[in-house]
Amino acid sequence: MKLLRVGPAGHERPALLDADGVARDIGGLLGGAEGAGGARDIDGSLLADPDALARIAAADPAGLPALDAGLRIGPPLARIGKIVCIGLNYHDHAIETGAQPPAEPVVFMKAPDTVVGPYDTVLVPRGSTKTDWEVELAVVIGRELRYAASRQEAMAAVAGYAVAHDVSEREFQTERGGQWDKGKNCETFNPLGPWLVTADEVPDPQALSLKLWVNGRLRQDGTTGDQIFPVAEVVRYLSHFMTLYPGDVINTGTPAGVALGQPEPRPYLRAGDVVELTIDGLGRQRQELKPA
């Protein structure tokens, strides 16, 4: 299934994308307990509810109300618990930045409030001169996981996948002291979506093409097959350092082609730039950058 959320920010409606690309309202199918924000939504509680997911999968999309095609598409997941990110997870990206491939996954966090919709505006932070792009495969957790004993156990906890744009401010990240968090948690720095694609539609997460364009110029063109630590290992590894809960998101790293890896003068993002990105089968994003 391709699940999405449609409507103004803070008032999105849960939906299912049908075979013709029409968003169908699934609010009437969700039932059960309500989420913390009111009516039940596409969130961790839904992903952990096999009965609710089965109702959605069994429904005839033609019998569900069609939502206006002109409505905003929001992030496909509400009430995200945490966003765990993996740095330097592609061989070619490590090479372009002059870093040695890590012996263990490089882990950092992004706050859930960095998440915006796939077509929402991205804000260039005040004082920024090194805002950078990063297309990433996002993994969405659907089952509580701790101390996974195998990669198979880890993958059983994956509910689905989405496109993530891990926007980064490189000066804040690496030149201002402390940890990477200052360059990763600026407002709007994690567009997500357009869809949450359930795991059954992605039989091999290590065989996905990732692409990103800036102002129409192809900048990133990679494959998840180049990951140093594949999805199953990333999920297994993280479960030994933190409990993963339904509704948590893992950004699994970016391939080569970021501005940081380009020769001087590096083409960092500026207000007015347009970024587009896509991953096989997971949809496409487009953001215009504006000043904060």
C-alpha positions in Angstrom: 0.0 0.0 0.0 0.9 3.6 -0.5 -0.3 5.6 2.5 -0.3 9.4 2.5 -1.8 12.4 4.4 -3.6 15.2 2.5 -4.6 18.6 3.6 -3.4 21.8 5.3 -0.5 21.5 7.8 -1.8 20.2 11.1 -5.2 19.1 9.5 -4.1 16.3 7.2 -6.5 13.5 6.4 -5.2 9.9 6.1 -5.4 8.5 2.6 -4.6 5.6 0.4 -3.2 6.1 -3.1 -5.1 4.0 -5.7 -3.8 2.5 -8.9 -4.7 5.7 -10.8 -2.8 8.0 -8.5 -5.9 9.3 -6.7 -5.8 9.8 -3.0 -8.7 8.1 -1.3 -9.8 9.0 2.2 -9.4 6.1 4.7 -10.5 7.9 7.8 -13.7 5.8 7.9 -11.6 2.6 7.9 -9.4 3.4 10.9 -11.7 3.0 13.8 -10.5 1.8 17.2 -8.8 4.1 19.7 -8.1 7.7 18.9 -4.6 9.1 18.7 -3.4 11.9 21.0 -4.3 14.5 18.5 -7.9 13.5 18.0 -9.1 11.4 15.1 -7.0 8.4 14.3 -4.2 9.0 11.8 -1.3 7.3 10.0 1.0 7.0 12.9 2.8 4.4 15.0 -0.4 3.1 16.6 -1.9 2.4 13.2 1.3 0.7 11.9 1.3 -1.6 15.0 -2.4 -2.5 14.5 -2.5 -5.4 12.0 -6.3 -5.5 12.0 -6.5 -1.8 10.9 -3.9 -2.3 8.2 -5.8 -5.4 7.0 -9.0 -3.4 6.7 -7.2 -0.8 4.6 -5.6 -3.4 2.4 -8.9 -5.2 1.8 -10.9 -2.1 1.0 -12.0 -1.4 -2.6 -10.4 2.0 -3.3 -13.3 2.9 -5.7 -15.6 2.8 -2.7 -13.6 5.3 -0.8 -14.1 9.1 -1.1 -11.6 10.8 -3.5 -9.7 13.7 -2.1 -9.2 16.9 -4.1 -6.1 16.5 -6.3 -5.2 20.1 -5.6 -4.8 19.6 -1.8 -1.4 19.8 -0.2 0.3 16.5 0.5 1.8 16.4 4.0 4.2 14.1 5.6 2.9 10.5 5.3 3.4 9.8 9.1 1.9 11.7 12.0 3.2 11.9 15.6 6.7 10.7 14.7 8.5 9.4 17.8 12.1 10.0 16.9 14.2 10.3 13.8 17.5 8.4 13.9 20.0 9.2 11.2 23.0 7.3 9.8 25.9 9.4 8.5 28.6 8.4 5.9 26.6 5.2 5.0 27.5 5.1 1.3 31.0 4.1 0.0 31.0 6.8 -2.7 29.8 9.6 -0.3 32.6 8.7 2.2 35.1 8.9 -0.6 33.9 12.3 -1.9 34.1 13.8 1.6 37.5 12.4 2.2 36.4 10.3 5.1 37.3 6.7 5.9 34.3 4.3 5.7 33.2 3.9 9.4 33.7 0.6 11.2 30.3 1.0 12.8 27.3 3.1 11.8 27.6 6.9 12.5 24.5 7.8 14.4 22.9 11.2 15.1 19.3 12.4 15.7 16.9 14.8 14.1 13.9 16.3 16.0 10.5 15.2 14.7 9.6 18.9 14.3 12.0 19.2 11.4 9.6 17.1 9.3 7.5 18.9 6.6 5.6 17.7 3.5 7.4 16.6 0.3 6.4 19.8 -1.5 6.6 22.3 1.3 9.1 25.2 1.4 12.5 24.6 2.9 13.9 27.5 4.8 17.6 28.6 4.5 18.6 29.4 8.1 19.6 32.9 9.0 23.3 33.3 8.5 23.7 30.1 6.5 26.2 29.9 3.7 26.5 26.1 3.5 23.0 24.6 3.2 23.3 21.3 1.5 21.0 18.6 0.0 20.9 14.8 0.8 18.4 12.4 -0.7 17.9 9.4 1.7 15.9 6.2 2.1 13.7 6.5 5.2 12.8 3.4 7.1 9.6 3.5 9.2 9.3 1.2 12.2 6.0 -0.6 12.8 6.9 -3.0 15.7 8.7 -2.4 19.0 12.2 -3.7 18.7 15.0 -4.0 21.2 18.2 -6.1 21.0 17.4 -7.7 17.7 19.2 -11.1 17.5 19.4 -11.1 13.7 18.8 -9.0 10.6 15.7 -11.1 9.9 14.2 -10.1 13.3 15.1 -6.4 12.5 13.4 -6.5 9.1 10.3 -7.9 10.7 9.9 -4.6 12.6 10.0 -2.5 9.4 6.5 -1.2 8.4 7.6 0.6 5.3 9.7 3.1 3.5 9.6 6.8 2.3 11.7 9.4 0.6 13.5 11.7 3.0 15.5 14.9 2.3 18.1 15.2 5.1 18.8 18.9 4.6 22.0 20.0 6.3 23.9 23.2 7.1 27.5 22.2 6.9 29.1 25.1 8.7 26.7 24.6 11.7 27.3 20.9 11.5 31.1 20.7 11.5 32.6 24.2 12.1 30.6 25.5 15.1 31.8 22.9 17.7 29.9 20.2 19.5 27.9 17.5 17.7 26.3 17.5 14.3 22.8 18.4 15.7 23.2 22.1 15.1 23.5 21.6 11.3 20.7 19.0 11.1 17.8 20.3 13.1 17.0 23.7 11.5 13.4 24.3 10.7 12.0 22.4 7.7 15.2 20.3 7.4 13.4 16.9 6.9 10.9 16.8 4.1 9.3 13.4 4.1 7.1 11.5 1.6 5.0 11.8 -0.5 4.0 8.3 0.6 4.7 5.7 3.2 5.1 2.6 1.1 4.5 -0.6 3.0 7.3 -3.1 3.2 5.6 -5.7 1.1 5.9 -3.4 -1.9 9.7 -3.1 -1.4 11.0 -6.6 -1.6 14.7 -5.5 -1.7 15.5 -2.2 0.0 19.1 -2.6 -1.3 18.1 -2.3 -4.9 16.6 1.2 -5.1 17.8 4.1 -7.2 18.1 7.5 -5.5 18.3 10.7 -7.6 18.3 14.4 -6.7 18.3 17.5 -9.0 19.1 21.2 -8.1 17.6 23.7 -10.5 17.1 20.9 -13.0 20.7 19.7 -12.8 21.2 16.1 -11.7 23.4 16.2 -8.6 22.9 12.8 -7.0 22.5 9.5 -8.8 23.1 6.5 -6.5 21.7 3.2 -5.4 21.0 1.7 -2.0 23.2 -1.2 -3.0 26.2 1.1 -2.3 25.3 1.4 1.4 28.1 0.4 3.8 25.6 -0.8 6.3 22.4 -2.2 4.7 18.9 -1.5 6.0 18.7 -4.7 8.0 22.0 -4.2 9.7 21.2 -0.5 10.5 17.9 -1.5 12.2 19.5 -4.4 14.0 22.4 -2.3 15.2 20.3 0.6 16.4 18.1 -1.8 18.5 21.1 -2.5 20.7 21.5 1.1 21.7 17.9 2.3 21.9 14.4 0.9 21.7 12.8 1.4 18.4 9.0 2.0 18.6 6.2 2.1 16.0 6.3 5.5 14.3 10.1 6.0 14.6 11.9 6.9 11.4 15.5 6.0 10.4 17.2 8.1 7.7 19.7 5.6 6.2 22.3 8.0 4.6 23.0 9.6 1.3 25.0 8.7 -1.8 27.7 10.9 -3.4 26.9 14.2 -5.1 26.2 16.5 -2.2 27.5 20.1 -2.3 30.1 19.3 0.4 31.8 16.9 -2.0 32.1 19.3 -4.9 35.2 21.3 -5.8 35.3 25.0 -4.7 33.3 27.1 -5.1 30.8 24.6 -3.7 27.3 25.0 -5.0 25.5 25.3 -1.7 21.8 26.0 -1.7 20.4 29.6 -1.8 17.0 31.1 -1.5 15.2 30.6 -4.8 16.8 27.3 -5.6 14.5 24.3 -6.4 15.4 20.8 -5.3 13.7 17.7 -6.7 14.4 14.1 -5.5 13.1 10.6 -6.0 13.6 7.0 -5.0 12.4 4.0 -7.1 8.7 3.2 -6.2 8.6 5.7 -3.3 7.6 8.9 -5.1 9.0 12.3 -5.8 9.6 15.5 -3.8 10.0 19.1 -4.9 10.9 22.0 -2.7 11.6 25.7 -3.3 14.1 27.3 -0.9 13.2 30.6 0.8 15.0 32.6 3.5 14.0 31.9 7.1 
